[in-house]
Amino acid sequence: MQPQTNSIMGIWNSIQAAYEGYATYLWQEITLKNEAGLWHNYFWMLLFVSVFFFGLEIIKPWRINQPKFRKDFWLDFFYMFFNFFIFSLIIYNAASSVVVEFVNNLILKISNFDLSASNPLQYWPYWALLLSGFLVRDFVQWWTHRLLHRSNRLWEFHKVHHSVVQMGFAAHLRYHWMETIVYRTIEYIPLSLMGIGLYDFFIIHIFTLAWGHYNHANFKVSGRVTGTIVGALIGLLIVRSYPQFDSNSILITIAISVLSGLIILAPFMKKIFNSPEMHIWHHAAELPANRKYGINFGITLAIWDYIFKTAEIPHDGMDIKLGFEGLSAFPDGFIAQSTHGFSNKSY
């Protein structure tokens, strides 16, 4: 019985260490005591990105008649911190780290293949590493998003996100906690096989967080603006990948990237990346007759919708009605929404 007891104690110690580690991590984030510094601080970057887009909604709103503090603004604000920190970082990630360790050890014993040490991208340049991780993750998330609409059971969880009736940046992170489990479970195998899921790319998280806020914001800009921004980010990524660059090389690289974004990317930005004008139709209460399972499933990129012919923007959707059939009877509080989806009752 001794080996079994040791095994149980090992699992318990892993769980305890995981939760203590994430609790310490969050406190260090809040108090700015994490060694990575402010630019690798999820808590304050989430606040910064949120305040930035809220400011844009106030200064230049797309729907000018929508209240600044729209319906359920504070509910969505709480969802942001619950889903991004309380559940995702502390509860789910702490528990999943134990599961990941168990799965890796099981695979190692069965096939003698060390998944945690397998990283075929480790010799790639930093920019290629991030780009591949971003593309694979976004592609997997796009299919997972379609599954949330196609499966009746999963749709009941996903209804929480579609219960938004006035769109704003904070609606981005209003979703049922079960979605985190569904997304991460499906993402794990392909990302782990690439080595992506075994280390955390802060820049990918912040970029997709910011773009998700933008997609849901009561604000829109032209492709010239987003193209310039993406061009600048590409330049910074290239500079970060080649630390041997001197100051002149850095300035030239960033300048060329910015101009390339403005001239080359700008005309295609609305087809490459998701946007408020496109994503508002994903939340439309009345979908086109031949699209009962939804349209415009893109998370960050729009290209998957155009490739697989699920992209549709019937007209300027600025003032379209949002939601779904039966929304008036759907729970409107956090507790009721968080427990929704586990019974056979639908709305």
C-alpha positions in Angstrom: 0.0 0.0 0.0 3.0 2.3 0.4 3.5 3.0 -3.3 -0.2 3.9 -3.7 0.0 6.2 -0.6 3.1 7.9 -2.0 1.3 8.4 -5.3 -1.8 10.0 -3.7 0.5 12.2 -1.6 2.4 13.2 -4.7 -0.8 14.3 -6.5 -2.0 16.1 -3.4 1.3 17.9 -3.1 1.2 18.9 -6.8 -2.3 20.3 -6.3 -1.3 22.2 -3.2 1.8 23.6 -4.8 -0.2 24.6 -7.9 -2.8 26.6 -6.0 -0.3 28.2 -3.7 1.8 29.1 -6.6 -1.0 30.8 -8.5 -2.3 32.6 -5.4 1.2 34.0 -4.9 1.5 34.9 -8.6 -1.7 36.9 -8.5 -0.8 38.8 -5.4 2.6 39.7 -6.9 0.9 40.8 -10.1 -1.4 43.2 -8.2 1.4 44.6 -6.0 3.8 44.9 -8.9 6.3 42.6 -7.2 6.6 40.0 -10.0 10.1 39.7 -11.4 8.9 40.0 -15.0 8.0 43.6 -14.6 5.0 45.7 -15.7 5.1 44.7 -19.4 4.6 41.1 -18.4 1.9 41.8 -15.8 -1.5 40.3 -16.8 -3.5 42.1 -14.1 -2.4 45.6 -14.9 -2.2 45.1 -18.7 -5.8 43.9 -18.6 -6.7 47.1 -16.7 -4.7 49.3 -19.1 -6.2 47.7 -22.3 -9.7 48.0 -20.8 -9.3 51.6 -19.8 -7.8 52.4 -23.2 -10.8 51.0 -25.1 -13.3 52.4 -22.7 -11.7 55.8 -23.3 -12.1 55.3 -27.1 -15.8 54.4 -26.6 -16.3 57.6 -24.7 -14.3 59.9 -27.1 -15.5 58.4 -30.4 -18.5 56.0 -30.0 -19.7 54.1 -33.0 -23.3 53.9 -31.6 -23.7 57.4 -30.4 -27.0 56.8 -28.7 -25.7 54.0 -26.6 -25.1 54.9 -22.9 -21.4 55.2 -21.9 -22.2 52.8 -19.1 -24.3 50.5 -21.2 -26.6 47.8 -19.9 -24.7 45.2 -17.8 -21.5 47.2 -18.0 -20.5 46.3 -14.4 -21.6 42.7 -14.8 -19.2 42.4 -17.8 -16.5 44.2 -15.8 -16.8 41.5 -13.1 -16.8 38.7 -15.8 -13.5 40.1 -17.1 -11.7 39.6 -13.8 -13.5 36.3 -13.0 -12.7 34.7 -16.3 -9.3 36.1 -16.8 -8.0 35.7 -13.3 -10.2 34.1 -10.6 -11.1 31.1 -12.8 -8.6 31.0 -15.7 -5.4 31.7 -13.9 -6.1 30.5 -10.3 -8.8 27.8 -10.4 -8.5 26.3 -13.9 -4.8 26.7 -14.6 -3.7 25.5 -11.2 -5.9 22.4 -11.6 -4.9 21.8 -15.2 -1.2 22.0 -14.5 -1.7 18.8 -12.4 -3.6 17.1 -15.2 -1.0 18.2 -17.8 1.7 16.6 -15.6 -0.3 13.4 -15.3 -1.0 13.2 -19.1 2.7 13.9 -20.0 3.9 11.2 -17.5 1.3 8.7 -18.9 2.4 9.4 -22.5 6.0 9.0 -21.5 5.3 5.6 -19.9 3.2 4.3 -22.8 5.2 5.5 -25.8 8.5 6.7 -24.3 7.8 10.1 -25.9 8.4 13.1 -23.6 5.7 15.5 -24.7 6.9 18.2 -22.2 10.4 18.1 -23.7 9.3 17.9 -27.3 9.5 21.3 -28.9 10.1 21.2 -32.6 10.0 25.0 -32.8 12.7 25.7 -30.2 15.3 26.6 -32.9 13.0 28.9 -34.8 13.4 32.7 -34.6 11.3 34.3 -31.9 9.0 36.0 -34.5 8.3 32.6 -36.2 7.6 31.0 -32.9 5.0 33.6 -31.9 3.4 33.7 -35.3 3.0 29.9 -35.5 1.6 29.8 -32.0 -0.8 32.6 -32.8 -2.0 31.0 -36.1 -2.5 27.5 -34.7 -4.2 28.8 -31.6 -6.6 31.1 -33.5 -7.4 28.3 -36.0 -8.2 25.8 -33.3 -10.3 28.4 -31.4 -12.2 29.2 -34.6 -13.3 25.6 -35.0 -14.1 25.3 -31.2 -16.2 28.5 -31.5 -18.2 26.8 -34.3 -18.6 23.8 -32.1 -20.1 25.9 -29.4 -22.8 27.0 -31.8 -23.3 23.6 -33.4 -23.7 21.5 -30.2 -27.0 22.1 -28.4 -25.4 21.3 -25.1 -22.4 23.6 -25.6 -24.7 26.3 -27.0 -26.4 26.5 -23.7 -23.1 27.6 -22.1 -22.2 29.9 -25.0 -25.6 31.7 -24.6 -24.0 33.6 -21.7 -21.7 35.4 -24.1 -24.6 36.0 -26.5 -26.8 37.5 -23.8 -25.2 40.9 -24.4 -27.8 43.3 -25.7 -25.6 46.5 -25.8 -22.1 45.8 -27.2 -19.0 47.2 -25.5 -15.4 46.2 -24.9 -16.1 44.4 -21.6 -18.5 42.0 -23.4 -15.4 40.3 -24.8 -14.9 38.4 -21.5 -18.5 37.7 -20.6 -18.6 34.0 -21.1 -19.5 30.8 -19.1 -16.6 29.3 -17.2 -17.2 26.0 -19.0 -16.0 27.6 -22.2 -12.5 27.9 -20.7 -12.5 24.1 -20.1 -13.8 23.4 -23.6 -11.4 25.6 -25.4 -8.3 24.5 -23.4 -9.1 20.8 -23.7 -9.4 21.0 -27.5 -6.3 23.3 -27.8 -4.1 21.2 -25.7 -3.1 18.4 -28.0 -2.2 20.3 -31.2 -0.5 23.1 -29.3 1.4 20.7 -27.0 2.6 18.7 -30.0 4.1 21.9 -31.4 5.5 22.8 -28.0 3.3 25.9 -27.9 1.0 24.9 -25.0 3.9 24.2 -22.7 5.1 27.8 -22.4 3.1 31.0 -22.1 3.5 33.6 -24.8 2.6 36.9 -23.1 2.6 38.9 -26.3 0.1 36.5 -27.9 -2.2 36.8 -24.9 -2.1 40.6 -24.8 -2.5 41.0 -28.5 -5.5 38.7 -28.7 -6.9 40.3 -25.5 -6.6 43.8 -27.0 -8.1 42.6 -30.4 -11.0 40.9 -28.6 -11.7 44.1 -26.7 -11.6 46.0 -30.1 -14.0 43.5 -31.8 -16.6 44.1 -29.1 -16.0 47.8 -28.5 -18.5 50.5 -29.4 -15.8 52.0 -31.6 -14.4 51.4 -35.0 -11.5 52.6 -37.1 -10.3 52.3 -40.7 -8.0 49.6 -42.1 -5.3 52.3 -42.4 -5.2 52.6 -38.6 -5.2 48.9 -37.8 -2.8 48.2 -40.6 -0.3 50.7 -39.3 -0.7 49.3 -35.8 -0.1 45.7 -36.9 2.8 46.9 -39.1 4.4 48.5 -36.0 3.9 45.4 -33.9 5.5 43.3 -36.6 8.5 45.6 -36.6 8.9 45.4 -32.9 8.6 41.6 -33.0 11.4 41.5 -35.7 13.6 43.8 -33.6 12.9 41.6 -30.5 13.9 38.5 -32.5 17.3 39.9 -33.5 19.0 41.5 -30.4 22.1 42.2 -32.4 20.4 45.1 -34.3 21.9 48.5 -33.6 19.8 51.6 -33.1 19.8 52.5 -36.8 18.7 49.0 -37.8 16.0 49.1 -35.2 14.6 52.5 -36.5 14.8 51.4 -40.1 13.1 48.1 -39.4 10.2 49.7 -37.5 9.8 52.4 -40.1 9.6 49.9 -43.0 7.2 47.8 -41.0 4.9 50.8 -40.3 4.9 51.9 -43.9 4.3 48.3 -45.1 1.3 48.1 -42.7 -0.1 51.4 -43.9 0.4 50.7 -47.6 0.2 46.9 -48.0 -1.9 45.6 -45.1 -4.4 48.4 -44.8 -6.6 47.5 -47.9 -7.0 43.9 -46.6 -7.2 44.4 -42.9 -11.0 43.9 -42.7 -10.6 40.6 -44.5 -7.6 39.4 -42.5 -8.6 40.5 -39.0 -11.9 40.6 -37.1 -13.5 43.9 -36.6 -16.5 45.5 -34.7 -18.4 45.8 -38.0 -17.9 42.1 -38.6 -18.3 40.8 -35.1 -21.5 42.7 -34.4 -23.2 40.4 -36.9 -22.1 37.3 -35.0 -24.2 38.6 -32.1 -27.2 39.5 -34.2 -30.5 38.3 -32.8 -31.8 37.6 -36.3 -29.4 35.6 -38.5 -29.7 35.1 -42.3 -32.2 32.3 -43.0 -29.4 29.9 -44.3 -27.2 30.5 -41.3 -29.0 29.2 -38.3 -25.8 28.1 -36.6 -24.2 31.5 -36.9 -21.8 33.6 -38.9 -18.5 35.3 -38.4 -16.9 33.0 -35.9 -13.4 34.6 -36.0 -11.8 35.2 -32.7 -8.9 37.4 -33.8 -8.6 36.6 -37.5 -11.4 36.9 -40.1 -9.6 34.9 -42.7 -11.0 31.5 -41.5 -14.5 32.8 -42.1 -13.7 33.9 -45.6 -11.9 30.7 -46.4 -14.7 28.4 -45.1 -17.4 30.7 -46.3 -19.0 31.6 -43.0 -18.3 35.4 -43.4 -21.4 37.6 -43.9 -22.0 41.3 -43.4 -25.4 42.0 -44.8 -25.2 45.8 -44.2 -24.0 48.3 -41.6 -24.9 46.6 -38.4 -24.5 49.6 -36.1 -28.0 49.4 -34.6 -29.0 45.8 -35.2 -30.8 43.9 -32.3 -28.5 41.6 -30.4 -29.1 38.4 -28.6 -31.0 35.2 -29.4 -34.5 33.7 -29.4 -35.7 33.4 -25.8 -33.3 36.0 -24.4 -36.0 37.7 -22.3 -36.3 34.6 -20.1 -32.5 34.0 -19.8 -30.9 34.6 -16.4 -29.5 38.1 -16.0 -27.2 37.6 -12.9 -23.7 36.2 -12.6 -24.6 33.2 -10.3 -27.6 32.2 -12.4 -25.7 32.5 -15.6 -22.7 30.6 -14.2 -24.9 27.6 -13.3 -26.8 27.7 -16.5 -26.3 24.9 -19.0 -26.2 21.9 -16.6 -29.9 21.0 -16.8 -32.0 20.1 -19.8 -33.8 23.4 -19.6 -33.2 25.8 -22.5 -34.3 29.3 -23.3 
